[in-house]
């Protein structure tokens, strides 16, 4: 597959599609994944700790501390994923999903293809590398050119030994401050973007300066910021002025914590917005003229957020958030731009 073959198309795990066939799209999800924190995984294996059993009695507490219970940060069972995708289709029959599970958090491209065909849900696979702490030490010496070639191959040939090709670069994992390997991967992602025409999605570090540093790195090697999606705005900025400043760089603002409404964010104390507050921020962005630089998702990466384990599931955005948007007087056109038009633009190769 070459850039010429990809241009003007969207690449799903089952092949190329026309942009106009893509429905409302969740731009940042995980369907088959394992983001278990390395120290939790090592401790569980050393002590022979089994995966936690989620029950009515413990689901609230597991969800509150989210990353500390072995087994909550992964799902690699096709049966569970298929049930969740079928539920999504009942909430939005033509929904699509971008799965940003990439190297470091156990991607399963063949599994995604099986699930896409079984549930009849278009799925786009992400390419690249997650944050430094999930990457084997021997890989961190790779050169920018080697990393670029690997990402390009994931888009044009196939991901991780399969013939399933990625349709987006990301989520490129970054911490704060940027680790040397992460800086190389960001540069490689920008170079691969230029070679393939794909968009980039980045997981920024948990610091208000992190997204701006990422923009600078991408631009330093000629990357296209108009096709750079900055994830996790919800937990990175508590003030709308910071979001506006980032939008002014030209990058896409991704609110992807829809459904997470808690005062107990498991990584650090931060002022997370509710869904209602997220929409208030989005309304301000629209009023400032950034309506085509906004995408939504839920970033499901724990079992307790799946409907099978008592969570809201992938359909929450369509089942609950869209009606809330309508009650808050978002127009049908504004909703369409955020959920469908902008995803089509970003996922179409240039």
Secondary structure, DSSP 8 states (H G I E B T S, - for coil): --HHHHTTEEEETTEEEEGGG--SEEEEE-SSEE---HHHHHHHHHTT-------TTTHHHHHHHTTSSTTTTEE--HHHHHHHHHHHHHH-TT-EEEE---BTS---HHHHHHHHHHHT-EEEEEESB--GGGS-GGGTT--HHHHHHHHHHHHHT-STTSS---SEEEEEE--SS--HHHHHHHHHHHHHHHHH---EEEE--SSTTHHHHHHHHHHHTT--GGGEEE--HHHH-SSHHHHHHHHTTT-EEEE--TT---S--SSS------HHHHHHHHHHHHHTT-GGGEEE-----SGGGSGGGTS--TTHIIIIIHHHHHHTT--HHHHHIIIIIHHHHHHS--
